[in-house]
């Protein structure tokens, strides 16, 4: 959700910019009792991802996820609800089935 692929410099740059903006908002808003959280969704079963074609998804996406399948939209919604429901949670949550494994 934050890493660009070949030919996606604009995508990767935009995502990096959003991460930087969110980090700054988090630091500024905490003094006003406001939480700022960022959800990083992975490849989700949406028309946009399906438009890549089932062969492409099967070859280039699914083998690199822990689930071996696309993430369901309701799983992304569950993550959002988790962050909203728990007032002690802030920051970033990766909902990407292991796509963004730490280095």
C-alpha positions as protocol buffer text, in pm:
chain_id: "A"
residue {
  index: 1
  type: UNK
  ca { x: 0 y: 0 z: 0 }
}
residue {
  index: 2
  type: UNK
  ca { x: 294 y: 233 z: 25 }
}
residue {
  index: 3
  type: UNK
  ca { x: 551 y: 77 z: -202 }
}
residue {
  index: 4
  type: UNK
  ca { x: 546 y: 167 z: -566 }
}
residue {
  index: 5
  type: UNK
  ca { x: 622 y: -85 z: -834 }
}
residue {
  index: 6
  type: UNK
  ca { x: 813 y: -31 z: -1157 }
}
residue {
  index: 7
  type: UNK
  ca { x: 670 y: 269 z: -1337 }
}
residue {
  index: 8
  type: UNK
  ca { x: 493 y: 403 z: -1028 }
}
residue {
  index: 9
  type: UNK
  ca { x: 721 y: 683 z: -910 }
}
residue {
  index: 10
  type: UNK
  ca { x: 424 y: 919 z: -878 }
}
residue {
  index: 11
  type: UNK
  ca { x: 236 y: 662 z: -667 }
}
residue {
  index: 12
  type: UNK
  ca { x: 530 y: 596 z: -434 }
}
residue {
  index: 13
  type: UNK
  ca { x: 610 y: 967 z: -399 }
}
residue {
  index: 14
  type: UNK
  ca { x: 250 y: 1050 z: -314 }
}
residue {
  index: 15
  type: UNK
  ca { x: 229 y: 773 z: -56 }
}
residue {
  index: 16
  type: UNK
  ca { x: 555 y: 885 z: 106 }
}
residue {
  index: 17
  type: UNK
  ca { x: 425 y: 1241 z: 117 }
}
residue {
  index: 18
  type: UNK
  ca { x: 103 y: 1129 z: 284 }
}
residue {
  index: 19
  type: UNK
  ca { x: 299 y: 931 z: 543 }
}
residue {
  index: 20
  type: UNK
  ca { x: 508 y: 1238 z: 623 }
}
residue {
  index: 21
  type: UNK
  ca { x: 200 y: 1459 z: 646 }
}
residue {
  index: 22
  type: UNK
  ca { x: 24 y: 1209 z: 873 }
}
residue {
  index: 23
  type: UNK
  ca { x: 326 y: 1188 z: 1103 }
}
residue {
  index: 24
  type: UNK
  ca { x: 329 y: 1566 z: 1136 }
}
residue {
  index: 25
  type: UNK
  ca { x: -47 y: 1583 z: 1196 }
}
residue {
  index: 26
  type: UNK
  ca { x: -12 y: 1317 z: 1467 }
}
residue {
  index: 27
  type: UNK
  ca { x: 251 y: 1526 z: 1647 }
}
residue {
  index: 28
  type: UNK
  ca { x: 50 y: 1847 z: 1621 }
}
residue {
  index: 29
  type: UNK
  ca { x: -295 y: 1706 z: 1698 }
}
residue {
  index: 30
  type: UNK
  ca { x: -201 y: 1512 z: 2012 }
}
residue {
  index: 31
  type: UNK
  ca { x: -180 y: 1837 z: 2209 }
}
residue {
  index: 32
  type: UNK
  ca { x: -545 y: 1903 z: 2125 }
}
residue {
  index: 33
  type: UNK
  ca { x: -676 y: 1560 z: 2222 }
}
residue {
  index: 34
  type: UNK
  ca { x: -708 y: 1450 z: 1862 }
}
residue {
  index: 35
  type: UNK
  ca { x: -579 y: 1116 z: 1738 }
}
residue {
  index: 36
  type: UNK
  ca { x: -458 y: 1069 z: 1385 }
}
residue {
  index: 37
  type: UNK
  ca { x: -432 y: 720 z: 1244 }
}
residue {
  index: 38
  type: UNK
  ca { x: -333 y: 585 z: 907 }
}
residue {
  index: 39
  type: UNK
  ca { x: -456 y: 260 z: 756 }
}
residue {
  index: 40
  type: UNK
  ca { x: -231 y: 104 z: 493 }
}
residue {
  index: 41
  type: UNK
  ca { x: -454 y: -137 z: 301 }
}
residue {
  index: 42
  type: UNK
  ca { x: -299 y: -407 z: 90 }
}
residue {
  index: 43
  type: UNK
  ca { x: -432 y: -556 z: -231 }
}
residue {
  index: 44
  type: UNK
  ca { x: -804 y: -560 z: -164 }
}
residue {
  index: 45
  type: UNK
  ca { x: -1067 y: -745 z: -363 }
}
residue {
  index: 46
  type: UNK
  ca { x: -1202 y: -443 z: -548 }
}
residue {
  index: 47
  type: UNK
  ca { x: -1290 y: -376 z: -912 }
}
residue {
  index: 48
  type: UNK
  ca { x: -963 y: -179 z: -949 }
}
residue {
  index: 49
  type: UNK
  ca { x: -750 y: -475 z: -840 }
}
residue {
  index: 50
  type: UNK
  ca { x: -962 y: -725 z: -1034 }
}
residue {
  index: 51
  type: UNK
  ca { x: -904 y: -510 z: -1345 }
}
residue {
  index: 52
  type: UNK
  ca { x: -538 y: -615 z: -1329 }
}
residue {
  index: 53
  type: UNK
  ca { x: -654 y: -956 z: -1447 }
}
residue {
  index: 54
  type: UNK
  ca { x: -676 y: -1284 z: -1260 }
}
residue {
  index: 55
  type: UNK
  ca { x: -353 y: -1419 z: -1413 }
}
residue {
  index: 56
  type: UNK
  ca { x: -156 y: -1113 z: -1303 }
}
residue {
  index: 57
  type: UNK
  ca { x: -303 y: -1123 z: -952 }
}
residue {
  index: 58
  type: UNK
  ca { x: -234 y: -1497 z: -921 }
}
residue {
  index: 59
  type: UNK
  ca { x: 126 y: -1463 z: -1040 }
}
residue {
  index: 60
  type: UNK
  ca { x: 239 y: -1129 z: -896 }
}
residue {
  index: 61
  type: UNK
  ca { x: 33 y: -1063 z: -584 }
}
residue {
  index: 62
  type: UNK
  ca { x: -108 y: -1371 z: -416 }
}
residue {
  index: 63
  type: UNK
  ca { x: 224 y: -1556 z: -374 }
}
residue {
  index: 64
  type: UNK
  ca { x: 357 y: -1264 z: -169 }
}
residue {
  index: 65
  type: UNK
  ca { x: 75 y: -1245 z: 84 }
}
residue {
  index: 66
  type: UNK
  ca { x: 32 y: -1442 z: 404 }
}
residue {
  index: 67
  type: UNK
  ca { x: -331 y: -1513 z: 321 }
}
residue {
  index: 68
  type: UNK
  ca { x: -275 y: -1637 z: -33 }
}
residue {
  index: 69
  type: UNK
  ca { x: -577 y: -1433 z: -140 }
}
residue {
  index: 70
  type: UNK
  ca { x: -690 y: -1076 z: -183 }
}
residue {
  index: 71
  type: UNK
  ca { x: -801 y: -893 z: 129 }
}
residue {
  index: 72
  type: UNK
  ca { x: -1176 y: -857 z: 163 }
}
residue {
  index: 73
  type: UNK
  ca { x: -1314 y: -502 z: 192 }
}
residue {
  index: 74
  type: UNK
  ca { x: -1479 y: -595 z: 523 }
}
residue {
  index: 75
  type: UNK
  ca { x: -1134 y: -683 z: 663 }
}
residue {
  index: 76
  type: UNK
  ca { x: -1018 y: -329 z: 588 }
}
residue {
  index: 77
  type: UNK
  ca { x: -1337 y: -196 z: 749 }
}
residue {
  index: 78
  type: UNK
  ca { x: -1271 y: -411 z: 1058 }
}
residue {
  index: 79
  type: UNK
  ca { x: -925 y: -256 z: 1093 }
}
residue {
  index: 80
  type: UNK
  ca { x: -1073 y: 93 z: 1070 }
}
residue {
  index: 81
  type: UNK
  ca { x: -1332 y: 5 z: 1336 }
}
residue {
  index: 82
  type: UNK
  ca { x: -1054 y: -133 z: 1559 }
}
residue {
  index: 83
  type: UNK
  ca { x: -862 y: 193 z: 1541 }
}
residue {
  index: 84
  type: UNK
  ca { x: -1175 y: 399 z: 1604 }
}
residue {
  index: 85
  type: UNK
  ca { x: -1300 y: 185 z: 1893 }
}
residue {
  index: 86
  type: UNK
  ca { x: -977 y: 186 z: 2095 }
}
residue {
  index: 87
  type: UNK
  ca { x: -887 y: 535 z: 2215 }
}
residue {
  index: 88
  type: UNK
  ca { x: -535 y: 420 z: 2310 }
}
residue {
  index: 89
  type: UNK
  ca { x: -449 y: 328 z: 1952 }
}
residue {
  index: 90
  type: UNK
  ca { x: -295 y: 579 z: 1715 }
}
residue {
  index: 91
  type: UNK
  ca { x: -36 y: 576 z: 1442 }
}
residue {
  index: 92
  type: UNK
  ca { x: -20 y: 343 z: 1145 }
}
residue {
  index: 93
  type: UNK
  ca { x: -181 y: 4 z: 1092 }
}
residue {
  index: 94
  type: UNK
  ca { x: -76 y: -220 z: 805 }
}
residue {
  index: 95
  type: UNK
  ca { x: -371 y: -422 z: 678 }
}
residue {
  index: 96
  type: UNK
  ca { x: -189 y: -585 z: 390 }
}
residue {
  index: 97
  type: UNK
  ca { x: -162 y: -959 z: 459 }
}
residue {
  index: 98
  type: UNK
  ca { x: 212 y: -935 z: 509 }
}
residue {
  index: 99
  type: UNK
  ca { x: 287 y: -745 z: 187 }
}
residue {
  index: 100
  type: UNK
  ca { x: 484 y: -481 z: 377 }
}
residue {
  index: 101
  type: UNK
  ca { x: 703 y: -704 z: 589 }
}
residue {
  index: 102
  type: UNK
  ca { x: 959 y: -521 z: 803 }
}
residue {
  index: 103
  type: UNK
  ca { x: 1317 y: -520 z: 677 }
}
